[in-house]
Amino acid sequence: MSVREECLIIRFDFESKLCVITGAGSGIGRALALDLAARGAALALCDIDAAGLEETKRLIGDPPTNRIRFDHLDVADAAAIANYAETIRASLGAADYLFNVAGLTRIGSFEASPLSSFEQIMDVNFWGVVRMAKAFLPQLIETKGGLVNISSLFGLIGYPGQTHYCASKFAVRGFSEALSAELKDQGVAVTSVHPGGVATNIVRNATVDVLPDTLGDRREAEDSFDKAAITSAAKAAAIILNGAAKKKRRVIVGRDAKFISFVQRLFPQSYAKLLQRGAPITGN
């Protein structure tokens, strides 16, 4: 198959397919929504941020399909998710793809952060993915579709000040890889996505408990993120969709993530010291 033929297959793989996206009100979720709308996909877009979701709606404009809806959804609300899955099936049909993008982070050392901080991150970043996957799995089995879970570069490496975030993203990675093995004979592809530095607002929206000395103050942490966010959200979305269309089990987003994951595999015991000598690290 030529490169051109492969590109055409990927281009039209999502046409008329129903794609559910959490976290569609900003960042990677919004970029996926815009890209998929341009490809003619049917869309079920949700976010806890009503204003952000409204902006996504404005940016999409008049999509090629009229099968599109926007819904307020908190992925920490199990009952709301169950109702949402039923609503989507009744209004748009069975989902072909589920993109679990919604997530948040806090910054703070484990010692200084309250346990509630850890619980909040896990409830959204991990349990949100699990709840959505459970609710939509019957639909994905029916359509032999794809489940795309956004983990992070911090689902591949540990980093100071991010114990709760790393734990949640490692959990998403483990869940995705195990589920992929379970569903391989049922025709459902499960993809774990690991973005490096992507230009989103996740750090600026983060709650700061107590920063480790290695990260300096909040302004320094944000400046480090800006310097390290070398991949645009639109580029990240294109990479993710390419991987989902090819039914890849793991997608690494960004040159930085590829390099750091390589260093981690090569030096599993000492990668943290090696990486701290280089550029600042961020994850989405």
C-alpha positions in Angstrom: 0.0 0.0 0.0 1.4 3.4 -1.0 1.7 6.3 1.5 -1.0 8.2 -0.4 -3.4 5.3 -0.2 -2.7 4.9 3.5 -3.3 8.6 4.1 -6.6 8.4 2.2 -7.8 5.5 4.3 -6.9 7.4 7.5 -8.6 10.5 6.1 -11.9 8.8 5.5 -11.8 6.3 8.4 -13.9 8.6 10.6 -16.4 9.8 8.0 -19.9 9.3 9.3 -18.6 7.4 12.4 -20.0 8.5 15.7 -17.1 9.7 17.9 -17.7 10.5 21.6 -15.1 12.9 23.1 -14.8 13.9 26.8 -12.9 17.1 27.6 -14.0 18.6 24.3 -14.1 22.2 25.7 -10.4 22.8 25.4 -7.0 21.5 24.5 -6.6 18.1 22.8 -10.3 17.3 23.2 -11.3 20.4 21.3 -8.6 19.8 18.6 -9.9 16.3 18.1 -13.5 17.6 17.8 -12.4 20.2 15.2 -10.4 17.6 13.2 -13.2 15.0 13.3 -15.8 17.6 12.3 -13.8 18.4 9.2 -13.6 14.7 8.4 -17.4 14.4 8.5 -17.7 12.4 11.7 -20.8 12.4 13.8 -19.9 13.9 17.2 -21.0 13.6 20.8 -19.0 16.3 22.6 -19.0 16.8 26.4 -17.2 18.7 29.0 -17.7 20.0 32.6 -16.7 23.5 31.3 -19.9 24.9 29.6 -18.2 28.0 28.4 -15.3 26.0 26.8 -17.8 23.7 25.1 -19.7 26.6 23.7 -16.5 28.0 22.2 -15.8 24.6 20.6 -19.3 24.7 19.1 -18.5 28.2 17.7 -15.2 27.0 16.2 -16.8 24.0 14.5 -19.4 26.2 12.9 -21.6 24.4 10.3 -20.2 20.8 10.3 -20.6 18.5 7.3 -23.0 16.4 9.3 -26.0 17.3 11.4 -25.4 14.4 13.8 -23.7 16.4 16.5 -24.5 17.3 20.1 -22.9 19.1 23.0 -23.5 18.1 26.6 -22.4 19.1 30.0 -20.8 16.1 31.7 -18.7 15.6 34.9 -16.7 12.4 34.4 -16.5 12.1 38.2 -20.3 11.5 38.2 -21.0 7.8 37.7 -24.8 8.1 37.4 -24.5 11.0 34.9 -22.1 8.9 32.7 -24.5 6.0 32.6 -27.4 8.3 31.6 -25.2 10.0 29.0 -24.3 6.7 27.3 -28.1 5.9 27.0 -28.8 9.3 25.7 -26.2 9.1 23.0 -27.4 5.7 21.8 -31.0 7.0 21.7 -30.2 10.2 19.9 -27.3 9.4 17.6 -26.9 5.6 17.6 -24.2 3.3 18.9 -20.7 4.9 19.3 -17.9 3.9 16.9 -15.1 5.6 18.9 -14.8 6.9 22.4 -12.0 9.4 23.1 -11.4 9.7 26.9 -9.6 13.1 27.0 -11.0 14.8 30.1 -8.5 15.2 32.9 -6.9 17.6 35.4 -3.8 17.9 37.4 -2.6 19.3 40.7 1.0 20.2 41.5 2.5 19.4 44.9 4.7 17.0 46.8 3.0 13.8 48.1 4.2 14.7 51.7 2.6 18.2 51.6 -0.5 17.5 49.6 -3.7 16.4 51.3 -5.1 13.0 50.6 -8.1 14.6 49.0 -5.9 16.0 46.2 -4.8 12.5 45.3 -8.4 11.2 45.4 -9.7 14.1 43.2 -7.1 13.4 40.5 -7.7 9.6 40.5 -11.5 10.2 40.4 -11.3 12.2 37.2 -8.2 10.9 35.4 -8.6 7.2 36.1 -12.1 6.5 37.3 -13.5 8.9 34.6 -11.9 6.7 31.9 -13.1 3.5 33.5 -16.6 4.8 34.0 -16.9 6.0 30.4 -15.3 2.8 29.0 -17.8 0.6 31.0 -20.8 2.7 30.0 -19.9 2.7 26.2 -18.4 -0.8 25.9 -21.6 -2.5 24.7 -21.8 0.1 21.9 -18.2 -0.3 20.9 -18.5 -4.1 20.8 -21.6 -3.7 18.7 -19.8 -1.4 16.2 -16.4 -3.1 16.6 -15.1 0.4 17.3 -12.2 2.0 19.0 -11.5 3.1 22.6 -8.8 5.8 22.8 -7.6 6.7 26.3 -5.4 9.7 26.9 -2.6 8.8 29.3 0.5 10.9 29.3 4.2 11.0 29.1 3.8 10.8 32.9 2.2 7.5 32.4 5.6 6.3 31.3 7.9 8.1 33.8 7.7 9.3 37.3 8.2 13.0 38.1 8.5 15.0 41.3 5.4 17.1 42.3 3.2 14.8 40.2 2.7 11.7 42.3 -1.1 11.9 42.0 -1.0 12.7 38.2 1.6 10.0 37.5 -0.4 7.4 39.4 -3.6 8.2 37.5 -1.9 8.1 34.1 0.1 4.9 34.8 -3.3 3.5 35.8 -4.9 4.5 32.5 -2.0 2.9 30.7 -2.3 -0.4 32.6 -6.1 -0.4 32.2 -5.8 0.2 28.5 -3.2 -2.4 27.8 -5.0 -5.1 29.8 -8.4 -4.2 28.2 -6.8 -4.3 24.8 -5.8 -8.0 25.4 -9.3 -8.8 26.7 -11.1 -7.2 23.7 -8.9 -8.3 20.8 -11.2 -11.1 19.8 -14.3 -8.9 20.0 -13.0 -6.4 17.4 -12.6 -3.4 19.7 -9.2 -1.6 19.4 -7.9 0.0 22.6 -5.3 2.7 22.2 -3.3 4.3 25.1 -2.0 7.7 24.1 1.0 9.3 25.7 1.5 13.0 24.9 4.6 14.9 25.8 4.6 18.7 25.9 1.4 19.9 24.2 0.3 23.5 24.1 -2.8 23.3 26.4 -4.0 25.0 29.5 -3.7 22.0 31.8 -0.8 23.5 33.9 -2.4 27.0 34.2 -5.7 25.3 35.3 -3.8 23.2 37.9 -4.3 23.6 41.6 -1.0 24.0 43.4 -0.6 22.4 46.8 3.0 22.8 47.6 5.7 22.8 44.9 8.8 20.7 45.4 12.0 22.7 45.6 13.1 21.3 42.2 10.2 23.1 40.5 10.6 26.6 42.0 7.4 28.7 42.2 4.3 28.5 40.1 5.4 31.1 37.6 8.6 29.2 37.0 6.6 26.0 36.6 4.4 27.6 34.0 7.4 29.1 32.2 9.0 25.7 32.1 5.8 24.2 30.6 5.6 26.9 27.9 9.1 26.2 26.8 8.5 22.4 26.8 5.1 22.5 25.1 6.5 22.0 21.6 3.5 20.2 20.0 0.4 22.0 19.1 -3.0 20.6 20.1 -3.9 20.3 16.4 -0.8 18.3 15.6 -1.4 16.1 18.7 -5.0 15.4 17.5 -3.7 14.4 14.0 -1.2 12.0 15.5 -3.9 10.5 17.8 -6.4 10.0 15.0 -3.7 8.4 12.8 -2.9 6.0 15.6 -6.6 5.2 16.3 -7.3 4.6 12.6 -4.3 2.1 12.5 -5.6 0.5 15.7 -2.3 1.0 17.5 -2.1 -0.1 21.1 0.2 2.8 22.1 0.6 6.2 20.6 3.5 8.5 21.6 2.8 12.2 20.8 5.8 14.5 20.3 9.5 14.3 19.7 10.1 15.0 23.4 7.9 12.1 24.5 9.5 9.7 22.1 13.0 10.7 23.3 12.1 10.5 27.0 10.4 7.2 26.7 13.5 5.9 24.9 15.7 7.1 27.7 13.4 5.5 30.3 13.6 2.1 28.5 17.3 2.3 28.1 18.0 3.5 31.7 15.1 2.3 33.8 17.0 2.8 37.1 18.7 6.2 36.4 16.5 8.0 33.9 15.2 10.5 36.4 18.7 11.9 37.1 19.6 11.9 33.4 16.4 13.8 32.4 16.8 16.4 35.2 20.1 17.4 33.7 18.3 18.3 30.4 15.3 20.3 29.4 12.2 20.6 31.7 9.6 17.9 31.3 5.9 18.3 30.9 3.1 15.8 30.3 -0.6 16.0 29.2 
